[in-house]
Amino acid sequence: MTRYWNVQHGDEREIAQHISEAALLLQQGDTVAFPTETVYGLGADATNTAAVKQIFAAKGRPSDNPLIVHIADAEQLGSLVQAGSLTSHHRILMKAFWPGPLTIVLPVIAGSLSPLVTAGLQTVGIRIPDHPIALQLLRESGLPIAAPSANSSGRPSPTLAAHVHDDLDGKIGGIVDRGATGVGVESTVIQLVDGELYVLRPGGVTAEQLQSVLPDIRLHATDHEEVEAADTPRAPGMKYTHYAPKGYMHIVQGDDENEVSARIQSDVDAAKARGESTGVLTFEESVGKYRADLVLACGSLARPETIARELYAALRDFDHKGISYIVAEGVPESGIGRAIMNRLLKAAGHQRIRL
């Protein structure tokens, strides 16, 4: 039976008691879903292979997909990553973006973590989350916590505790509910190699922000690289289909707004004629243009951070309404838009029409 703690309300003493109970579950080798500033994570003791196995079992996650480790303080790095591996560039990034939605891939100390966390790689992705409940839970447990998103593998990531409950109730030890998360898409995953910076997964920290603190370093965006079936991906989200609604979905993207909206409506009309239940994923500026069984305004193009915040909940809404055919409007791939398009493309199985 999954335990549930609501820490949205109540006095500090009551919340502290709930966090202590959740931390005890983690110490006992169980799994706990908890909020971060990005999405809800499904946590387990990263040093305990039996505990980490429960993450994979609950999510139905492939075992060759590495996990990100969450820590409460940079001092914990000393017991996890190889001595001398932190460069001045790493320290600049940590100072600028920790706590925050940046995961840094570093050489791992052999035997310091469960081999399931690293998926056999000699590196591990680590971050300090910027969320008071997550930090309180990490400190209380005293553990490095492996925590992918708290959803069934392949499904849209959870930005509410209700999403976790829908996917994982009865499969995990507990859920800590602090309401909606903030950023709405996962952390950016980066790796420094030979003095150059590789973005393995775009996320809550943009390429522009990274470049602003390391202006003299060359930045590579590798999040679209293909990973062969036999390969272990270097970061979560690089190999498998993710974030997908249950219905078919494709994206229409182009510079001419009228051309884009006309193509979306044409595709929806054709699907409707075939007997499909139809949906359009668009934005506040365009929601009145479309006719479908369900038209969802996912944030505003003028404020792309609102799109990121609402994206996963919108994808789940199509499932709740039984929509079998979805057309999504693309977004400009700058700033947080790169992370949004990365998630949309994975949700759509890379089915995109460029006009």
Secondary structure, 3 states (H helix, E strand, C coil): CCEEEECCCCCHHHHHHHHHHHHHHHHCCCCEEEECCCCEEEEEECCCHHHHHHHHHHHCCCCCCCCEEECCCHHHHHHCECCCCCCHHHHHHHHHHCCCCEEEEEEECCCCCCHHHHCCCCEEEEECCCCHHHHHHHHHHCCCEECCECCCCCCCCCCCHHHHHHHHCCCCCEEEECCCCCCCCCCEEEEEECCEEEEEECCCCCHHHHHHHCCCCCEEECCCCCCCCCCCCCCCCCCCCCCCCCCEEEEEECCCHHHHHHHHHHHHHHHHHCCCCEEEEECCCCHHHCCCCEEEECCECCEHHHHHHHHHHHHHHHHHCCCCEEEEECCCCCCCHHHHHHHHHHHCCCCEEEC
